[in-house]
């Protein structure tokens, strides 16, 4: 598990070294073109502590899911 976390952190260094561009702004603009709003701002309306816990739990399962695919 620490190895997976290390690899995840290394992406912040590797992606800019390989791509030489940052797609964050392009992706943010694409979100607004698709949804006609900023999705993160829109989701603030339905934010609750329970929803936050559910989303965090789902996000937590991403790393074990990657490890299971590799097996």
MMTF fields as JSON, N, C-alpha, C and O atoms, coordinates in Angstrom:
{
  "mmtfVersion": "1.0.0",
  "mmtfProducer": "UNKNOWN",
  "numBonds": 283,
  "numAtoms": 284,
  "numGroups": 71,
  "numChains": 1,
  "numModels": 1,
  "chainsPerModel": [1],
  "groupsPerChain": [71],
  "chainIdList": ["A"],
  "bondAtomList": [4, 2, 8, 6, 12, 10, 16, 14, 20, 18, 24, 22, 28, 26, 32, 30, 36, 34, 40, 38, 44, 42, 48, 46, 52, 50, 56, 54, 60, 58, 64, 62, 68, 66, 72, 70, 76, 74, 80, 78, 84, 82, 88, 86, 92, 90, 96, 94, 100, 98, 104, 102, 108, 106, 112, 110, 116, 114, 120, 118, 124, 122, 128, 126, 132, 130, 136, 134, 140, 138, 144, 142, 148, 146, 152, 150, 156, 154, 160, 158, 164, 162, 168, 166, 172, 170, 176, 174, 180, 178, 184, 182, 188, 186, 192, 190, 196, 194, 200, 198, 204, 202, 208, 206, 212, 210, 216, 214, 220, 218, 224, 222, 228, 226, 232, 230, 236, 234, 240, 238, 244, 242, 248, 246, 252, 250, 256, 254, 260, 258, 264, 262, 268, 266, 272, 270, 276, 274, 280, 278],
  "bondOrderList": [1, 1, 1, 1, 1, 1, 1, 1, 1, 1, 1, 1, 1, 1, 1, 1, 1, 1, 1, 1, 1, 1, 1, 1, 1, 1, 1, 1, 1, 1, 1, 1, 1, 1, 1, 1, 1, 1, 1, 1, 1, 1, 1, 1, 1, 1, 1, 1, 1, 1, 1, 1, 1, 1, 1, 1, 1, 1, 1, 1, 1, 1, 1, 1, 1, 1, 1, 1, 1, 1],
  "groupList": [{"groupName": "UNK", "atomNameList": ["N", "CA", "C", "O"], "elementList": ["N", "C", "C", "O"], "formalChargeList": [0, 0, 0, 0], "bondAtomList": [1, 0, 2, 1, 3, 2], "bondOrderList": [1, 1, 2], "singleLetterCode": "X", "chemCompType": "L-PEPTIDE LINKING"}],
  "groupTypeList": [0, 0, 0, 0, 0, 0, 0, 0, 0, 0, 0, 0, 0, 0, 0, 0, 0, 0, 0, 0, 0, 0, 0, 0, 0, 0, 0, 0, 0, 0, 0, 0, 0, 0, 0, 0, 0, 0, 0, 0, 0, 0, 0, 0, 0, 0, 0, 0, 0, 0, 0, 0, 0, 0, 0, 0, 0, 0, 0, 0, 0, 0, 0, 0, 0, 0, 0, 0, 0, 0, 0],
  "groupIdList": [1, 2, 3, 4, 5, 6, 7, 8, 9, 10, 11, 12, 13, 14, 15, 16, 17, 18, 19, 20, 21, 22, 23, 24, 25, 26, 27, 28, 29, 30, 31, 32, 33, 34, 35, 36, 37, 38, 39, 40, 41, 42, 43, 44, 45, 46, 47, 48, 49, 50, 51, 52, 53, 54, 55, 56, 57, 58, 59, 60, 61, 62, 63, 64, 65, 66, 67, 68, 69, 70, 71],
  "secStructList": [7, 2, 2, 2, 2, 2, 2, 2, 2, 2, 2, 2, 2, 2, 2, 2, 2, 2, 2, 7, 1, 7, 7, 2, 2, 2, 2, 2, 2, 2, 2, 2, 2, 2, 2, 1, 1, 7, 2, 2, 2, 2, 2, 4, 4, 4, 7, 7, 2, 2, 2, 2, 2, 2, 2, 2, 2, 2, 2, 2, 2, 2, 2, 2, 2, 2, 2, 2, 2, 2, 7],
  "xCoordList": [0.814, 0.0, 0.865, 0.541, 1.936, 2.757, 3.331, 3.491, 3.639, 4.158, 3.139, 3.494, 1.872, 0.82, 0.696, 0.581, 0.718, 0.661, 1.847, 1.689, 3.028, 4.216, 4.062, 4.391, 3.561, 3.366, 2.349, 2.518, 1.313, 0.29, 0.899, 0.604, 1.736, 2.378, 3.37, 3.541, 4.016, 4.997, 4.354, 5.029, 3.084, 2.407, 2.449, 2.478, 2.452, 2.521, 3.841, 3.909, 4.873, 6.158, 6.314, 6.881, 5.81, 6.01, 5.156, 5.642, 3.907, 3.02, 3.531, 3.622, 3.871, 4.402, 5.719, 5.982, 6.538, 7.806, 7.598, 8.381, 6.548, 6.289, 5.444, 5.726, 4.417, 3.458, 3.838, 3.517, 4.489, 4.887, 3.696, 3.874, 2.5, 1.31, 0.449, 0.607, -0.457, -1.371, -2.792, -3.234, -3.496, -4.84, -5.922, -7.105, -5.559, -6.563, -7.549, -8.759, -7.047, -7.939, -8.812, -9.993, -8.246, -9.027, -10.158, -11.284, -9.855, -10.88, -11.948, -13.128, -11.552, -12.523, -13.447, -14.654, -12.891, -13.719, -14.665, -15.807, -14.203, -15.044, -16.22, -17.346, -15.958, -17.038, -18.113, -19.306, -17.692, -18.662, -19.422, -20.622, -18.752, -19.454, -20.471, -21.551, -20.141, -21.063, -22.228, -23.383, -21.943, -22.964, -23.562, -24.582, -22.945, -23.387, -23.28, -23.841, -22.581, -22.254, -20.931, -20.473, -20.323, -19.145, -19.653, -20.311, -19.364, -19.93, -19.608, -20.457, -18.418, -18.081, -18.894, -19.286, -19.147, -19.971, -21.416, -22.077, -21.914, -23.287, -23.488, -24.524, -22.503, -22.621, -22.612, -23.029, -22.144, -22.176, -23.599, -23.803, -24.575, -25.977, -26.471, -27.344, -25.918, -26.407, -25.425, -25.596, -24.403, -23.371, -23.95, -24.573, -23.733, -24.115, -22.98, -22.179, -22.901, -21.869, -21.98, -20.961, -23.197, -23.376, -22.866, -22.171, -23.205, -22.726, -21.205, -20.572, -20.622, -19.165, -18.536, -17.534, -19.104, -18.581, -18.71, -17.797, -19.833, -20.058, -19.059, -18.477, -18.857, -17.917, -16.487, -15.71, -16.14, -14.788, -14.589, -13.507, -15.604, -15.504, -15.297, -14.47, -16.04, -15.872, -14.47, -13.845, -13.975, -12.634, -11.568, -10.557, -11.794, -10.845, -10.696, -9.626, -11.747, -11.696, -10.982, -10.788, -10.579, -9.885, -8.549, -8.229, -7.77, -6.445, -6.56, -5.875, -7.403, -7.532, -8.094, -7.753, -8.936, -9.481, -8.358, -8.326, -7.449, -6.307, -5.46, -5.008, -5.241, -4.434, -5.129, -4.46, -6.438, -7.155, -7.081, -7.006, -7.103, -7.002, -5.624, -5.482, -4.627, -3.264, -3.027, -2.112, -3.834, -3.614, -4.052, -3.925],
  "yCoordList": [-1.195, 0.0, 1.27, 2.206, 1.342, 2.562, 2.795, 3.94, 1.717, 1.855, 2.517, 3.363, 2.132, 2.727, 4.214, 5.035, 4.558, 5.967, 6.745, 7.884, 6.15, 6.793, 7.041, 8.121, 6.041, 6.189, 7.282, 8.042, 7.362, 8.388, 9.782, 10.682, 9.961, 11.259, 11.59, 12.76, 10.598, 10.836, 11.342, 11.982, 11.076, 11.544, 13.061, 13.601, 13.753, 15.222, 15.696, 16.804, 14.883, 15.235, 14.686, 15.345, 13.484, 12.827, 13.417, 13.6, 13.713, 14.21, 15.52, 15.618, 16.537, 17.763, 17.541, 18.219, 16.611, 16.352, 15.726, 15.967, 14.927, 14.243, 15.102, 15.178, 15.744, 16.459, 17.906, 18.413, 18.567, 19.972, 20.926, 22.11, 20.434, 21.29, 20.861, 19.769, 21.738, 21.456, 21.469, 22.479, 20.381, 20.267, 20.684, 20.605, 21.123, 21.446, 22.514, 22.344, 23.608, 24.677, 24.224, 24.566, 23.46, 22.947, 22.042, 22.127, 21.179, 20.294, 21.072, 20.729, 22.114, 22.956, 23.648, 23.734, 24.137, 24.772, 23.764, 24.099, 22.551, 21.504, 21.191, 21.01, 21.128, 20.922, 21.994, 21.689, 23.231, 24.336, 24.251, 24.527, 23.878, 23.75, 22.612, 22.73, 21.528, 20.382, 20.661, 20.461, 21.115, 21.254, 22.661, 22.849, 23.637, 25.041, 25.655, 26.721, 25.007, 25.524, 24.901, 23.938, 25.447, 24.822, 23.688, 23.962, 22.416, 21.302, 21.33, 20.966, 21.747, 21.755, 22.791, 22.561, 23.929, 24.952, 24.481, 24.689, 23.849, 23.356, 22.29, 22.268, 21.406, 20.335, 20.848, 20.131, 22.075, 22.642, 22.723, 22.696, 22.819, 22.92, 21.641, 21.688, 20.499, 19.232, 18.611, 17.464, 19.36, 18.836, 18.619, 19.51, 17.427, 17.082, 16.254, 15.68, 16.185, 15.335, 13.871, 13.216, 13.358, 11.968, 11.766, 10.788, 12.677, 12.567, 12.651, 11.932, 13.51, 13.626, 12.305, 11.882, 11.656, 10.364, 9.288, 8.485, 9.274, 8.272, 8.455, 7.482, 9.697, 9.966, 9.644, 9.101, 9.971, 9.654, 8.147, 7.655, 7.408, 5.954, 5.388, 4.498, 5.899, 5.443, 5.758, 4.926, 6.951, 7.346, 6.46, 6.138, 6.075, 5.238, 3.873, 3.269, 3.378, 2.058, 2.067, 1.0, 3.238, 3.263, 2.536, 1.772, 2.756, 2.114, 0.599, -0.112, 0.064, -1.403, -1.95, -3.066, -1.197, -1.667, -1.782, -2.737, -0.832, -0.903, -2.122, -2.816, -2.387, -3.548, -4.85, -5.801, -4.907, -6.114, -6.342, -7.485, -5.272, -5.401, -5.924, -6.696, -5.51, -5.949, -7.425, -8.036, -7.996, -9.4, -10.381, -11.588],
  "zCoordList": [0.0, 0.0, 0.0, -0.731, 0.777, 0.712, -0.686, -1.109, -1.401, -2.754, -3.674, -4.495, -3.536, -4.36, -4.047, -4.957, -2.769, -2.387, -2.929, -3.368, -2.905, -3.448, -4.945, -5.437, -5.668, -7.114, -7.416, -8.369, -6.623, -6.817, -6.655, -7.441, -5.65, -5.426, -6.533, -6.874, -7.089, -8.144, -9.43, -10.237, -9.637, -10.848, -10.954, -12.06, -9.827, -9.836, -10.449, -10.98, -10.383, -10.982, -12.401, -13.272, -12.62, -13.909, -15.027, -16.143, -14.747, -15.808, -16.402, -17.625, -15.595, -16.215, -16.963, -17.956, -16.506, -17.176, -18.554, -19.474, -18.693, -19.956, -20.89, -22.086, -20.36, -21.207, -21.493, -22.568, -20.597, -20.731, -20.806, -21.092, -20.557, -20.512, -19.34, -18.793, -18.972, -17.871, -18.422, -18.969, -18.286, -18.846, -17.86, -18.191, -16.671, -15.659, -16.122, -15.974, -16.678, -17.114, -18.271, -18.329, -19.19, -20.316, -19.822, -20.311, -18.855, -18.304, -17.542, -17.615, -16.815, -16.104, -17.1, -16.873, -18.189, -19.218, -19.864, -20.177, -20.062, -20.628, -19.7, -20.162, -18.403, -17.429, -17.563, -17.581, -17.656, -17.759, -19.079, -19.112, -20.163, -21.454, -21.421, -22.001, -20.759, -20.702, -19.767, -20.142, -18.567, -17.528, -17.424, -16.761, -18.066, -18.031, -16.643, -16.393, -15.76, -14.428, -14.018, -14.634, -12.986, -12.409, -11.512, -10.509, -11.846, -11.086, -9.592, -8.779, -9.221, -7.795, -7.037, -5.894, -7.666, -7.016, -6.933, -5.916, -7.991, -7.995, -6.918, -6.253, -6.745, -5.758, -4.324, -3.414, -4.102, -2.754, -2.214, -1.0, -3.096, -2.664, -2.003, -1.137, -2.405, -1.853, -0.872, -0.46, -0.5, 0.401, 1.796, 2.372, 2.321, 3.689, 4.297, 3.56, 5.611, 6.213, 5.772, 5.553, 5.642, 5.212, 3.788, 3.511, 2.893, 1.51, 1.456, 0.682, 2.26, 2.311, 2.741, 2.164, 3.737, 4.199, 3.122, 2.932, 2.422, 1.372, 0.242, -0.237, -0.188, -1.275, -0.842, -1.627, 0.389, 0.871, 0.943, 0.62, 1.359, 1.399, -0.005, -0.203, -0.967, -2.352, -2.856, -3.513, -2.552, -2.981, -2.324, -2.947, -1.084, -0.358, -1.02, -0.947, -1.663, -2.296, -3.642, -4.224, -4.166, -5.444, -5.391, -6.302, -4.35, -4.288, -4.163, -4.898, -3.257, -3.261, -4.566, -4.96, -5.234, -6.516, -7.543, -8.319, -7.554, -8.479, -8.163, -9.073, -6.89, -6.507, -6.909, -7.312, -6.808, -7.212, -8.719, -9.168, -9.495, -10.943, -11.319, -12.267, -10.586, -10.891, -10.571, -11.122, -9.697, -9.304, -10.337, -10.136]
}
